[in-house]
Amino acid sequence: MLKARPAVLRMKEYHPPLGGRVGMRLDFNENTAGCSPRVRAALAELTPDDLARYPEREPAEQCLARFLQLPPEQVLLTNGVDEAIHLLCEAYIDPDDEVLIPVPTFSMYEIYAGAAGAKTVTVQSDASLAFPAEKVLQAITPRTRLIAVANPNNPTGAAAEEEALLRIAAAAPHAALLVDEAYFDFYGRSMMAQIGRVENLFVARTFSKAYGMAGLRAGVLAGSAAQMRLVRRVASPYNVNAAALACLPVAVTDGAYINDYVAQVRRGRDRLQQELAALGLRTWPSEANFVLFYIGDKRTELVAAMRRRGILVRDRNSDPGCAGCVRITIGTDAQTDTAIQALRESILEMGCGNKNKAGA
């Protein structure tokens, strides 16, 4: 009987709850207003011939390199950040190597590491859910080959300081340090300026969040020219589809659209944190487009109550250190008004609030 590799048989399965997502989608940290009108126009201009040809990545890649202020040889377009993680595992990890992952965080780091046969070493954040820099430094061994850091982190919203990330890179020159900046636009600080200066540093970005292009699956991975030559060896030449390649150069020109959306999210983030505090619910500081809060054993009831009001939020109870927690995405000003009103009604209906203030 045909069997998969032992590493695959040992892997955890990831099943995102995509079915039945009807209503205001504040559960997946997507852009809630949609992509730029310029992107929609670029999609409308695609011809049958454009779709019949294999996609040519280089022109869009050069455009993105200019946007990131990097030489083209330091930049690779990818099928979302997911593929960037996968390529790093393919390029640098052998079976039984160690992959260091601060948790809670994005599940795909562990999944791709497991597929490569690596041993996952998790570093648990404390109750503050802040980035555990010192614990990560202590966990580095000669077998460490990849360290994956979401910055800001999902699902906590916590951010790691540049100084801490540089210390980690210096402490593990034999390992790739991936800084996943999927939520960069809502944070505003980046490690991109260190690309080429720190040989083992890689930075990934996505156009799924602030840019509203999650359906096109477009991302970018940056690293030193020498390392990116190796990563390109394991990448497909046609990994990014023609529609995404047509839209990317247009998307990055519409700064006004992105800036307006990001400004609304930041305002909404502050408002929502204040409202949750007023309701007696513990939150954690967030630099992303979502807020994590604690509601204890009422979490399932809250998710259902919000769904009845047409709003989807995400139960994060199964994440390490997030027992009793729910995450809510921040959208536009009007959507934040609606979400806050729904939270007030749901909490009142459930008869809880202030008693949860102590948190987990």
C-alpha positions, 0 to 999 in steps of 0.5 A, spaced: 500 500 500 502 506 498 504 510 504 506 518 505 513 519 508 513 519 515 514 526 516 507 527 513 504 522 517 506 525 523 504 532 521 498 536 524 492 538 519 490 545 518 483 546 517 481 553 516 474 554 518 472 557 511 465 554 510 459 558 511 462 565 512 456 569 511 456 576 514 461 581 516 468 577 516 472 579 522 475 572 523 480 572 518 484 579 518 482 580 511 481 587 508 474 588 509 473 594 504 476 590 498 482 592 493 483 598 490 479 600 484 485 601 480 486 593 482 479 592 479 481 596 473 487 592 472 483 585 472 478 588 467 483 589 462 486 582 462 485 579 455 484 571 453 491 571 451 494 574 458 491 568 461 493 563 455 500 564 456 505 562 462 506 568 467 512 572 467 514 574 474 520 578 472 517 585 470 512 585 477 518 583 481 522 589 479 517 593 480 516 590 487 523 591 488 523 598 487 517 599 491 521 596 497 528 600 495 531 593 494 535 590 488 531 585 484 536 580 486 534 580 493 527 579 491 522 574 489 515 574 488 511 568 492 504 565 492 502 568 498 507 568 505 505 561 505 509 559 499 515 563 502 515 559 508 515 553 504 521 555 500 525 557 506 524 550 509 525 546 502 532 550 501 535 550 508 532 544 512 534 537 512 530 531 516 531 532 524 534 539 523 530 544 528 525 549 527 524 555 532 517 558 533 515 562 538 508 561 540 502 562 539 503 564 532 501 562 525 500 555 524 503 554 517 510 555 520 510 548 524 506 545 518 511 546 513 517 545 518 514 538 519 513 536 512 520 537 511 522 532 517 524 538 522 523 537 529 519 543 531 521 547 538 516 552 540 518 557 545 511 559 549 510 566 551 508 568 558 501 571 560 503 578 557 503 574 550 509 579 548 515 576 544 519 572 548 526 574 545 530 572 551 527 565 551 528 564 543 535 566 544 536 561 550 533 555 545 538 556 539 542 550 538 547 548 533 541 544 530 537 550 529 536 551 522 530 556 521 527 561 526 520 564 524 517 570 527 511 573 525 512 581 526 506 583 528 504 576 531 498 573 529 493 572 533 496 576 539 498 583 535 505 583 539 511 586 536 518 584 536 523 590 537 528 590 531 534 590 536 531 583 539 531 580 532 538 582 530 540 579 536 537 573 534 540 573 527 547 574 530 546 568 535 544 563 530 548 565 523 547 558 521 540 559 521 535 562 517 531 568 521 524 569 517 521 575 519 514 575 517 511 582 516 504 580 513 501 585 518 507 591 517 502 596 514 498 596 520 505 597 524 509 601 520 516 598 522 520 593 518 526 589 518 527 590 510 532 595 511 537 590 514 536 586 508 543 585 505 546 587 511 544 581 515 546 575 511 541 570 514 535 575 515 529 574 510 523 578 510 516 576 507 510 581 506 503 579 503 498 583 499 492 579 502 491 584 508 492 591 507 491 591 500 485 586 499 488 581 495 487 575 499 484 571 493 490 573 488 495 569 493 501 574 492 507 575 497 514 577 496 520 574 500 526 578 501 533 576 503 541 577 501 542 576 493 547 570 495 541 566 499 536 568 494 539 565 489 539 558 493 531 560 494 530 561 487 533 554 485 527 551 489 521 556 486 517 554 480 518 559 475 511 560 474 509 560 482 505 567 481 499 567 477 498 572 471 492 576 475 496 577 481 502 579 476 498 584 473 495 587 479 501 588 484 504 594 480 498 597 480 496 596 487 503 599 490 501 605 486 495 607 490 498 609 496 492 614 498 487 608 498 491 604 502 493 609 507 486 611 508 484 604 510 490 603 514 488 609 518 481 607 519 483 600 522 488 604 527 482 608 529 478 602 530 483 598 533 484 603 539 476 604 539 475 597 540 480 596 545 477 601 549 470 598 548 472 591 550 476 594 557 469 598 558 466 591 558 471 588 563 474 584 558 482 583 558 485 585 551 493 585 549 496 590 546 496 590 538 500 592 532 496 589 527 489 589 524 485 585 530 485 585 537 485 578 541 481 578 548 479 574 553 472 571 555 473 565 558 468 559 558 463 564 554 467 564 548 463 559 544 457 563 546 460 569 544 462 567 537 455 564 536 451 571 539 456 575 534 454 570 528 447 571 529 448 579 529 451 578 522 458 578 524 464 573 524 469 573 529 475 567 531 475 563 537 483 562 538 482 557 544 486 552 541 492 556 540 498 555 546 497 560 551 490 563 548 485 559 552 478 562 553 480 568 547 477 570 541 480 575 536 476 580 532 479 583 525 478 591 525 475 594 519 473 601 516 470 606 521 463 604 519 464 596 520 467 598 527 461 602 529 457 596 527 462 591 531 462 595 537 454 595 538 454 587 536 459 586 542 455 590 547 449 587 545 452 580 545 455 581 552 449 584 555 445 578 552 450 573 555 450 576 562 458 577 562 463 582 562 466 585 568 467 579 572 472 577 566 477 583 567 482 579 570 483 575 564 487 568 563 
